Amino acid sequence: MVDSNNIMKALVALAIEKTLLNMGEAVYETVVDTLYKKYHCYIPYCYEKPEYLKAVLKDLYGASYKEIINSIEQHLGEFTHNKEVKEFLQAL
């Protein structure tokens, strides 16, 4: 049996990782390190706690965090009809 929640969680994590890696490996590492130091979590956990990712991105990149969010949203484009993905993006 396929758990659609786990699939969506994986897709969201991949979209976040792809966005951050496209910005550079240093950006990715900084965000991952900050998430862990501040909230003791990793990127996949941000699916359930998008406010953690939002806070880290705001702290690190100020107003530019919105561009990062837009990129994540673009990567998830075809999945925005999914209720959980939509709620995740709204929380960001």
C-alpha positions as CSV (number, residue, x, y, z in Angstrom):
1,M,0.0,0.0,0.0
2,V,1.3,3.4,-1.0
3,D,1.1,6.2,1.6
4,S,0.3,9.4,-0.3
5,N,1.3,11.5,2.7
6,N,4.9,10.1,2.6
7,I,5.0,10.6,-1.1
8,M,4.0,14.2,-0.8
9,K,6.5,14.7,2.1
10,A,9.3,13.3,-0.1
11,L,8.2,15.5,-3.1
12,V,8.2,18.6,-0.8
13,A,11.6,17.7,0.6
14,L,13.0,17.2,-2.9
15,A,11.7,20.6,-4.0
16,I,13.2,22.3,-1.0
17,E,16.6,20.6,-1.5
18,K,16.6,21.2,-5.3
19,T,15.9,24.9,-4.7
20,L,18.6,25.3,-2.1
21,L,21.2,23.3,-4.1
22,N,20.4,25.4,-7.2
23,M,21.4,28.5,-5.1
24,G,24.7,26.7,-4.1
25,E,25.9,24.0,-1.9
26,A,26.9,26.5,0.8
27,V,23.3,27.8,0.9
28,Y,22.0,24.2,1.2
29,E,24.5,23.4,4.0
30,T,23.7,26.6,5.9
31,V,20.0,26.0,5.9
32,V,20.3,22.4,6.9
33,D,22.7,23.2,9.7
34,T,20.5,26.1,11.0
35,L,17.4,23.9,10.9
36,Y,19.1,21.3,13.0
37,K,20.7,23.7,15.4
38,K,17.6,25.7,16.0
39,Y,14.8,23.1,15.7
40,H,16.6,19.7,15.8
41,C,15.0,18.8,12.5
42,Y,15.9,18.0,8.9
43,I,14.4,19.2,5.6
44,P,11.7,16.4,5.3
45,Y,10.3,17.4,8.7
46,C,9.6,20.9,7.3
47,Y,6.6,19.3,5.5
48,E,4.9,19.1,8.9
49,K,6.5,22.2,10.3
50,P,6.8,24.7,7.4
51,E,7.1,27.5,9.9
52,Y,10.6,26.2,10.8
53,L,11.8,26.5,7.2
54,K,10.2,29.9,6.9
55,A,11.8,31.2,10.1
56,V,15.3,29.9,9.0
57,L,15.0,31.4,5.5
58,K,13.8,34.8,6.9
59,D,16.7,34.8,9.5
60,L,19.3,33.9,6.9
61,Y,18.1,35.8,3.8
62,G,15.8,38.6,5.0
63,A,13.3,39.7,2.4
64,S,15.0,37.5,-0.2
65,Y,13.4,34.4,1.4
66,K,10.3,35.1,-0.7
67,E,12.3,34.3,-3.9
68,I,13.3,31.0,-2.4
69,I,9.7,30.2,-1.5
70,N,8.6,31.1,-5.0
71,S,11.2,28.7,-6.4
72,I,10.0,25.9,-4.1
73,E,6.4,26.6,-5.2
74,Q,7.5,26.4,-8.9
75,H,9.1,23.0,-8.3
76,L,5.8,21.8,-6.7
77,G,3.6,23.4,-9.4
78,E,1.8,20.3,-10.6
79,F,1.2,19.1,-7.0
80,T,-0.4,22.3,-5.7
81,H,-3.8,20.7,-6.1
82,N,-2.9,18.4,-3.3
83,K,-4.5,19.6,0.0
84,E,-1.4,19.0,2.1
85,V,1.0,20.6,-0.4
86,K,-1.3,23.6,-0.7
87,E,-1.4,24.0,3.1
88,F,2.4,23.7,3.2
89,L,2.9,26.4,0.7
90,Q,0.3,28.7,2.4
91,A,2.2,28.3,5.7
92,L,5.4,29.5,4.0
